[in-house]
Amino acid sequence: MRDRFALFKLRILLLSLLVSGIFVLMPLSFLSADKEPGRQKTDAVSIPFKRDIQPLLEAHCLSCHGSEKPESGFSLTSRKSALTGGNYGTAIIPGKPDQSPLLLMISGTHQDEIVMPPEGEGERLSDKEVAAIRQWIREGANWPDALVLGAQSKQRKLHWSFQPINNPELPVVQNENWCKNEIDHFILHRLEQEKSSPSEAADKATLIRRITLDLTGLPPTPAEVDQFLNDSSPEAYERVVERLLASPRFGEKWARHWLDLCHYADSDGYLTDAVRPHAWRYRDWVVNSLNENKPFDQFTIEQLAGDLLPETTPAQHAGTGFLRQTLSNREGGADLEEFRVNKVVDRTKLMGTVWLGLTLECCRCHNHKYDPITQKEFYQFYAFFNSAYEVNIDAPLAGEEERLQQQVEYQQKRQALIDPIREPLENLQREWERKMLYAAMHPADDHHWARAWEVMGLVWGVGTGEGQQEGLEILKMEPAQRSQRQQDDLLDYFLGRGHLVNGDQFKELKLNELARKLGELRKEYPAVSRAPAVREMQIPQLAYVHLRGSFQSPGIPVEPATPAFLPAKEQQKQNRLALARWLVSNDNPLTARVTVNRIWQEYFGQGIVVSSDDFGTQGDSPSHPQLLDWLAYRFRSHGWNVKDLHRLIVTSATYRQSSRIRADIQQRDPANRLLSHQVSLRLPAETVRDQALAVSGLLSEKQGGPCVRPPQPDSVVMEAFGYNTWEVSTGEDRYRRGLYTLTLRTSPYAQAVIFDAPNPSQSCSRRDRSNTPLQALTLLNDPVYFEAARHLAKRILSEEQGNLEEQLRYAFRLCLSREPLEPELKRLKLLYQQERNQSEESEGMISKEEAAWLVVASVLLNLHEFITRD
């Protein structure tokens, strides 16, 4: 009776409140509701979860926060996950709605103006719904422990590329005699399923030009062609392949593809685009690694973590030049941390593209929309690179032994100059260091010192290619931990820019005079050559999730880790070395597939997976999935042998097919996904020029070393910002391979751009191939090709003393590695005669014969066949 009376009085009270206009709607079901498991103890619960909250979460939230990879790492599928929170930290604080980020976001009152659901991604909650959630949180955020929202009946099937690599059996084929090796079984099996057949083999002249261009990027010489054509043994072709694989030109050709991937260049980028004079050391490291057939797993480890290897050598450490291909902003006012973060992000994306074939950039700001990678996992990858800072290391070249020996004498003379003022100089420098470090932590206290810290991070190493923020890292070290080189570099910087600490004492100690003497001494004793690299910070940099991709909005802290959807490899220490070893471990199904696919596409114009930069769910499916797995498994199980993979591909019957278009299959398979024939491919930009220089006899065989500047108009560089110039190289450097041409990020070599060289500031896994009038005009009029045509004409006249027909045949063999057809020969004869009759003899200039041959040579260099690999 007492309970009923109390209930009656409460109803009268509520009725009076309603009449007075201040009633707040509160369901009365709590008076008789049974307590649910997981409900927080409360005297009066007015918002039942199942009735009032669950429908709101399912309607407005679970599309983003209810999947296996919830946005911002925040799952609303269970009470436990909801209270745990995500990248923004705790989202729900039971009993404190006004301190709960979840409520602040759905009500539009969050301090960072974050609104949920985001505009365009769902209907906003009404005021009544927001009020219900507010009351629910105030009452303790009750939620049955056993209730899981959005639970799926069975796990989502994983994407094919995330599955373990299999070692499939060779398929049975009917035409066994056609097969040269295992690759052909997979190709022929698919063709036979489609009731088709492979093409006939290319003729030997076409084949030797194809394989020579593909493996070395240069055309075969007439002597090499004749030797192959006259060799009737069954192993003739295989002997050519072995000779080309052993050629140092192999590394030069295939290094270019790797440099495209890591967007190699010889300058910083951005506005100033300062030249990096030592960048070429990494380019040569790649060439040498490929030529010596360094196993791909070791190739990977040295580039990502060569500095972390036990007892690392300078050559292994130089491999980390891969991580130095990021852009450096030295513009005044650039935020040091912002652009440091951009470099770390770039390295993270590069790792994802090069080894995983995934578009990691998509989850910098949010979870990946299509692949099972969360934003948190992106920053766990990011954490591997976050504590690496840029350095240049001593990496002596051959012939620099004397420089090494002179360093002892150099140090003796250097210290002798410092000794008279050592104590006051060291005290003054220590005071400068303390103030610089204080300014880094308290930039608002003194803008002069804050600016001094900023300038050091901008100008350190400018023009010398040293690590941009290396000076800041040296400053953070205890003096006793600094190497002799670090001590010297920091002192030299202090003498040049440290007068802010005490200008009077600077003058009293005559430090400007000391700086001048030390500078003259450095010129007298040149240092050994340097190589770009990275090194781990002594104090690791903490990593956080960047909310909405902004480094200024740190979320939860993260540790280095690999994504959950791929098998993890147990490592004692999670650092770059552990990451590199995981990438090439048997547990990782992506690296081997991505790598063999990328090599395959260079031989056939497209990969088994066409989207060679995207093996995720939005990428293309493999045309021959069993072949891809077989190649990947073999590549990995045979010691990641790169040259062995090249050998296997080019000795297959599939590779040796004719590229002649077949009407019977053109309509059924216009993209040649079945590989029923080879394809004609326009040569890469560097090879177009290299081939013209090679057939004209101008090409320099010099290998490695600093970059060169072949002829191009000054206006190309002048169009860009900065202070770079283009002083054309002289002597044989003018005629070196395109691989060695200086690449400026803001103004790359124009001729290469015309022939589809990629943007040197972005990773490129597959170059475009266009056919434009500008390319034809370049081949006709560019000074490089005019000079090549002139020298080709001279070469023909000097090396072939026979009649006109014999000379034309020799010219054809030089340029196209084959004999001309009769109509072609007739056409060239007519052209020669016309040009000779029209030419006028000029004193001191070329003869009529040379002028006519110049035109003929230019025509040969402009042929479609000349710039195409058939």
Secondary structure, DSSP 4 states (H G I P E B T S, - for coil): -HHHHHHHHHHHHHHHHHHHT------GGGGTPPPPTTPPP-S-----IIIIIHHHHHHHTHHHHSSSS-GGG---SSHHHHHH-BTTB----TT-GGG-HHHHHHHT--TT---SSPTTSSPPPPHHHHHHHHHHHHTT----TT--TT--SSPPPPPGGGSPPP-PPPPP-S-GGG-SSHHHHHHHHHHHHTT--PPPBPPHHHHHHHHHHHHHSSPPPHHHHHHHHH--STTHHHHHHHHHHTSHHHHHHHHHHHHHHTT--SB--TTT--B-TTTHHHHHHHHHHHHTT--HHHHHHHHHHGGGSTT--HHHHHGGGGGG-S-----TT--HHHHHHHHHHHHHHHHIIIII---GGGGSSS--SSSS--HHHHHHHHHHHTTEEEEEEE-PPTT-HHHHHHHHHHHHHHHHHHGGGHHHHHHHHHHHHHHHHHHHH-TTT-HHHHHHHHHHHHHTTTTTT--TTHHHHHHHS-GGGS-HHHHHHHHHHHHHH-GGG-HHHHHHTTHHHHHHHHHHHHHHSPPPPEEEEEEE-SSPPPEEEEGGG-TTSEEEEE-----TTS-----SS-SHHHHHHHHTSTT-SSHHHHHHHHHHHHHHSS-SSS-TT--STTSPPPSSHHHHHHHHHHHHHTTS-HHHHHHHHHTSHHHHB-----HHHHTT-TT-TT-SS---EEPPHHHHHHHHHHHHT------SSS-B--S--HHHHHTSSSS-------GGGGG--GGGB---SSS--HHHHHTTPPPTTS--SS------HHHHHHHHH-HHHHHHHHHHHHHHHHH--S-HHHHHHHHHHHHHSSPPPHHHHHHHHHHHHHHHHH----TTS--HHHHHHHHHHHHHHT-TTTTEE-
